[in-house]
Amino acid sequence: MTGHERETGAAKAGLRLDNPVQHFLRRWASEIRPGETLPSYESVALGHLGRLIEMKALAFRDAGEAGDLRLLRIGPAFAAWADTAGDVDGGETGAAVVSALRRDRARAICEVIARAEESCRPERVETHMIVNGAIATYDLWALPLSNRWGPVSFILLLDEHAARQDLLETMFGATMEGMLALQAIRDRGGKAVDFEIIALNQAAARLLDCEAGALSWQRMSDLAGLFPGQDLVSALLACVCDGGRTHFEATFQGATFEGATFEGEAGARHLRFGVAPTGDLVSVTVSDIADIRAREEALRTLFDDNPVPMWLVDKESRQIIRVNRAASAHYGYGPEDFLAMDVLDVAAPGDRTRMREFLETLSEMRSGAGQAARPVEQSWIHVTADGRRIEVFPYARELLVERRPVILLSVIDVTERRKAEARVEHMAHHDALTDLPNRLLFRTRLEADLVRARRTEGALAVLCLDLDHFKGVNDTLGHPIGDKLLQAVAERFNRTLRETDFVARLGGDEFAIIQADLDDPSDASGLAGRLIEAIEKPFDIDGHQVAVGTSIGIAFSPLDGCEADTLLKNADMALYRAKADGRSTFRFFEPGMDARLQARRALELDLRKALVNQEFELYYQPLLNVATRRVTGFEALLRWPHPERGMIPPDAFIPVAEEIGLIVPIGEWVLRQACAEAAGWPEMIKIAVNLSPVQFKNKRLVETVVEVLQETGLDPARLELEITESVLLHGSAGNVAVLQELKDLGIRISMDDFGTGYSSLSYLQKFPFDKLKIDQSFVRELSDRPEAMAIIRAVTGLGRSLQMLTTAEGVETPEQLERLSREGCTEVQGYLFSEPRPASELARLLACGTQPFERLAKARETGEEEMEAVA
Ligand SMILES: Nc1nc2c(ncn2[C@@H]2O[C@H](COP(=O)(O)O[C@H]3[C@@H](O)[C@H](n4cnc5c(=O)[nH]c(N)nc54)O[C@@H]3COP(=O)(O)O)[C@@H](O)[C@H]2O)c(=O)[nH]1
């Protein structure tokens, strides 16, 4: 690089060409010899520094690249800037280690030397110094020089900028706080009466919304609109008088210099004045506190309008010092009432100590500004002005308000939430219909009672109850009546039980009771008896007289088990026994019951399999006309040859099939099978098929019968359906309608087992039966009990009057036949003629259908095969 080029570079670096430094730099550039990169110290410095001698220092590094930088020959002005210790000798000081200088100076020197070292040309950094209260700005130059004795050395030069900045002016100009200097004006008597603005900063002018120049040398009394009027002047006069400092806040409507006021919130000024006098000179600081005011206002609104009840409470006295609207509305105390109260007055007497202790421990919790409001782990009970008890969760924190420790207390009323929770809890553990405890709660209670009983070596009983004939009520009167019946039953249970007994609805018509603290098993039987009696009495449900009963199974702890599950299972088995034994009765659990239940379960399983595997068979028993003495038809009777247990009689499995609903598909199979069989018989021979009352619950019964008749082609007039009285129980209008539909198809309807029910006669009014089948129990007792004969006579008479056939079942002897015949019985059936026979034997039985029945009877008497006898 040529000297000229370096000079141009220096100029670009911002050199002022008219000063000595600039001349010196040009010299540095011109002294570079061809083939060298740096000029020598001697050529540049010796005899050429002139005026710069004061402003310079010579810098060099100790041996080695990382050696210390040292300064030599430091001029006094440079020494003042560098703040070097040590004497200045002849304008120059001894060597100083740069790293030992003030940190900012050392940094500036190191930085500029590092740059010059790297670029091999003069470099510059800017540096400052306070001189007589003004900020002086310098360029610090480093000029690299070759050195005959060793490494490169540097001439450091300070070049002060022309303008110095006033320090105070700079500071005042930079601050956001307004500052005014005022001079007191005294009257002739020496009393301060006014003030004159002698200086102010831009921030003050801005805050007062006025030009700074316009305010200088103005009297305060002439600027009333700009300031909060007399307040400020009075405060200033007082300060000047007593020499003390003060501050105050003022909110006022601002005005222009000329006195015109600004309207509305935009013109509102919220200023804070700080006043500090020094004799007659007063300095005033002005800050805008509009934001602080707005924040305070927001907090006030947050408190006053908060929907959550809140109080500010004096920490020491616990006196309420502020209260929000929500607290007044919620507790019913007016603000004035609250302000006269100790905050503990809102607590229920039992909760006051806890509340006081909580408030006392608040300061222990205080951990500075970040401390969160402290919730209480437990709720408190508060009492409102009208005496209502409410449950609240409080939140509190300690604050300083106007340097006074206060507690901000707020509460959340959880009374309604608690009620809702209690409702949910109740619903989870109670039956919605009867409001009795449910199975879940029953189990929990039973487990707890069992634990207690084990501890006290006491006894308890579990009673399982089931309503008799409840399904009938539901089916005949509908579910709404069934529901009301269950509610009424629950009420009667409750009335019959003692306080210590515990009743639950387990589901459907199943109930269970725990009888705790049992002294004697007779306590349980006594209770069971009372319950049966209570439920036996008819219920009046919406005008319907509903009669049901209850069967009860009882198991004891510890006798029958010590676990809830075992006891419930055993009581349930006993209930099953009670039902099987005729209902409206109770049974205690016995160990053998378990086996019986197992057997019953096995039977159910086998029955289902039997239907799938087509294990059932139909047997047929002839019906004979007494007048013509010939077979008129056959009754189809179901048989189950069990693959392992042999022939199972229908009495043993039909009730089970009815209970589990399997009688519907089984009955359909019987109907289809019997009709198909009968379709092949001579036309005058009828077929009688038994229908279970459960089959009437199947809505498709009529449809099925129609389908079967169509499929088999059997004339409906040849089909007789035998029903029992229970089909007409409980005013079953629906069943009567079904019977009528069947009858309308041309099918004949027989009333089976007539005379065994409680109100057999009343059923005759409900439906025009084609035939009455006199139950075999009357035939059996015909000769022994005159009442039996009387009944048969009455039934045959009834049949005649109502034009119904009468069939006597179970005819076993010629005498019975003789007497029945004399009473005018139209039809007979019984072992005297034939036992029920399988279909395979029917052809021969049918062959004798045209023979007088004496021959059939005779054949049985002599033990011959009927068919052979008639042949
Ligand atoms: N819903 C259905 N019920 C049916 C069906 N098949 C039979 N049953 C009913 O089962 C009960 C028992 O029937 P069962 O063991 O077949 O007994 C019948 C006859 O064998 C018996 N009987 C006939 N004559 C005599 C006799 O002289 N002495 C005597 N001890 N018993 C005799 O009576 C039964 C016929 O009864 P009934 O039906 O009332 O006419 C029974 O109630 C059957 O109804 C079926 O498919 N579905």
The ligand as a Gaussian input file, in Angstrom:
#p B3LYP/6-31G(d) Opt

LIG

0 1
 N      -97.370000     -77.627000      28.300000
 C      -97.275000     -78.912000      28.134000
 N      -97.554000     -79.716000      29.143000
 C      -97.445000     -81.013000      28.924000
 C      -97.031000     -81.547000      27.712000
 N      -97.001000     -82.886000      27.833000
 C      -97.377000     -83.161000      29.066000
 N      -97.654000     -82.065000      29.729000
 C      -98.098000     -81.903000      31.074000
 O      -97.257000     -82.557000      31.939000
 C      -98.002000     -83.036000      33.010000
 C      -97.693000     -84.466000      33.222000
 O      -98.015000     -85.174000      32.049000
 P      -97.862000     -86.706000      31.941000
 O      -96.785000     -87.177000      32.842000
 O      -97.755000     -87.005000      30.501000
 O      -99.165000     -87.198000      32.493000
 C     -100.311000     -87.210000      31.687000
 C     -100.856000     -88.577000      31.638000
 O      -99.875000     -89.534000      31.509000
 C     -101.548000     -88.695000      32.964000
 N     -102.625000     -89.737000      32.972000
 C     -103.494000     -89.996000      32.002000
 N     -104.371000     -91.029000      32.414000
 C     -103.965000     -91.349000      33.646000
 C     -104.424000     -92.228000      34.592000
 O     -105.373000     -92.996000      34.383000
 N     -103.805000     -92.316000      35.822000
 C     -102.708000     -91.485000      36.086000
 N     -102.135000     -91.587000      37.290000
 N     -102.294000     -90.628000      35.191000
 C     -102.884000     -90.508000      34.015000
 O     -102.165000     -87.463000      33.151000
 C     -101.415000     -86.455000      32.419000
 C     -102.334000     -85.747000      31.472000
 O     -102.667000     -84.619000      32.069000
 P     -103.455000     -83.468000      31.343000
 O     -102.515000     -82.742000      30.440000
 O     -103.896000     -82.618000      32.459000
 O     -104.510000     -84.072000      30.582000
 C      -99.446000     -82.800000      32.712000
 O      -99.951000     -81.732000      33.407000
 C      -99.452000     -82.509000      31.252000
 O     -100.454000     -81.575000      30.894000
 C      -96.772000     -80.668000      26.660000
 O      -96.440000     -81.049000      25.547000
 N      -96.905000     -79.349000      26.916000

